């Protein structure tokens, strides 16, 4: 649970900003979303493997090649 105490002469806006920052750093919202509904163990394992496949696909994806990869292409060598 995130608690903050108001300092002397502190505005509500700045206290609210500190509270929001504290909630984000403690990952309260993330934890709440994770526990919002029950996920069976089998479905959790499937979701984990799907996410791993996506991660690996992104990691090992080859960069697109430029159109003129051959430096001599388009150069007239009969000059």
C-alpha positions as CSV (number, residue, x, y, z in Angstrom):
1,X,0.0,0.0,0.0
2,X,1.4,3.4,-1.0
3,X,1.4,6.0,1.8
4,X,2.6,9.6,1.6
5,X,2.4,12.3,4.2
6,X,1.7,15.9,3.3
7,X,4.6,18.3,4.0
8,X,4.0,21.8,5.4
9,X,2.8,24.3,2.7
10,X,2.7,21.5,0.1
11,X,0.0,21.7,-2.6
12,X,-2.4,18.9,-3.3
13,X,-1.2,18.7,-6.9
14,X,2.4,18.0,-5.8
15,X,1.3,15.5,-3.2
16,X,-0.8,13.7,-5.8
17,X,2.2,13.7,-8.2
18,X,4.3,12.1,-5.4
19,X,1.6,9.5,-4.7
20,X,1.3,8.6,-8.4
21,X,5.0,8.2,-8.7
22,X,5.1,6.0,-5.6
23,X,2.3,3.8,-7.0
24,X,4.2,3.3,-10.2
25,X,7.5,2.4,-8.5
26,X,5.8,-0.1,-6.2
27,X,4.0,-1.6,-9.3
28,X,0.6,-1.7,-7.5
29,X,-1.4,-1.3,-10.7
30,X,0.6,-4.0,-12.5
31,X,0.0,-6.4,-9.6
32,X,-3.7,-5.5,-9.5
33,X,-4.1,-6.3,-13.2
34,X,-2.2,-9.6,-12.8
35,X,-4.6,-10.7,-10.0
36,X,-7.8,-9.4,-11.6
37,X,-8.8,-12.9,-12.7
38,X,-7.7,-16.4,-12.3
39,X,-5.5,-17.9,-15.0
40,X,-5.3,-21.7,-14.9
41,X,-1.7,-23.1,-14.8
42,X,-2.0,-24.7,-18.3
43,X,-3.1,-21.4,-19.8
44,X,-0.4,-19.5,-18.0
45,X,2.3,-21.9,-19.4
46,X,0.9,-21.4,-22.9
47,X,0.9,-17.7,-22.5
48,X,4.5,-17.8,-21.3
49,X,5.6,-19.8,-24.3
50,X,3.8,-17.5,-26.7
51,X,5.4,-14.5,-25.2
52,X,8.9,-16.2,-25.4
53,X,8.3,-17.0,-29.1
54,X,7.4,-13.3,-29.8
55,X,10.5,-12.2,-27.9
56,X,12.8,-14.5,-29.8
57,X,11.2,-13.6,-33.1
58,X,11.9,-10.0,-32.5
59,X,15.4,-10.6,-31.2
60,X,16.5,-12.8,-34.1
61,X,14.7,-10.9,-36.9
62,X,17.1,-10.0,-39.7
63,X,17.5,-6.4,-40.6
64,X,16.1,-5.4,-44.0
65,X,18.8,-5.2,-46.7
66,X,19.2,-2.0,-48.7
67,X,18.2,-2.1,-52.4
68,X,21.7,-1.5,-53.7
69,X,23.6,-4.0,-51.7
70,X,26.1,-4.5,-54.5
71,X,28.4,-1.5,-54.9
72,X,29.1,-2.2,-58.6
73,X,25.5,-2.4,-59.5
74,X,24.4,0.3,-61.9
75,X,28.0,1.1,-62.7
76,X,29.0,0.9,-66.4
77,X,32.4,-1.0,-66.4
78,X,32.9,-0.6,-70.2
79,X,34.0,3.0,-69.9
